[in-house]
Amino acid sequence: MNHMGSVSTPTDKTTRRDYAAVILVFTTGYFATIEALRLGHWISGGAA
C-alpha cells in the first residue's frame, strides 16, 4: 500500500486508527495462537 502514501485525505486519522486496530487484532491473535500451541504441546507432552 505504499502507493497510497502520497494521498492526503481527511480520513487519514481514521485510516491510521483502523490500521492500528487491525495490527492490534493480528498481534493479539498471533500471540494467542502461539500460547495455544505451546499449551497444546505441553498437554501432549504431559499426556505422553
C-alpha positions as CSV (number, residue, x, y, z in Angstrom):
1,M,0.0,0.0,0.0
2,N,3.0,2.3,-0.4
3,H,1.4,3.8,-3.5
4,M,-1.2,5.3,-1.1
5,G,1.4,7.2,0.9
6,S,1.3,10.4,-1.2
7,V,-2.5,10.6,-1.0
8,S,-3.7,13.0,1.7
9,T,-7.3,12.8,2.7
10,P,-9.5,13.9,5.7
11,T,-9.8,10.2,6.5
12,D,-6.1,9.9,7.3
13,K,-6.7,9.8,11.1
14,T,-9.4,7.2,10.7
15,T,-7.2,5.1,8.4
16,R,-4.3,5.1,10.8
17,R,-6.6,4.3,13.7
18,D,-8.1,1.4,11.6
19,Y,-4.6,0.2,10.8
20,A,-3.7,0.3,14.5
21,A,-6.8,-1.7,15.4
22,V,-6.0,-4.3,12.7
23,I,-2.4,-4.6,13.9
24,L,-3.6,-5.0,17.4
25,V,-6.0,-7.7,16.5
26,F,-3.4,-9.6,14.4
27,T,-0.8,-9.2,17.2
28,T,-3.3,-10.5,19.8
29,G,-4.4,-13.4,17.6
30,Y,-0.8,-14.2,16.8
31,F,0.3,-14.4,20.5
32,A,-2.9,-16.2,21.4
33,T,-2.2,-18.8,18.7
34,I,1.4,-19.2,20.0
35,E,0.2,-19.7,23.6
36,A,-2.4,-22.2,22.4
37,L,0.2,-24.2,20.5
38,R,2.6,-24.1,23.5
39,L,-0.2,-25.2,25.8
40,G,-1.2,-28.0,23.3
41,H,2.4,-29.2,23.2
42,W,2.7,-29.1,27.0
43,I,-0.6,-31.1,27.3
44,S,0.5,-33.6,24.7
45,G,4.0,-33.9,26.3
46,G,2.4,-34.4,29.7
47,A,-0.1,-37.0,28.4
48,A,2.6,-38.9,26.6
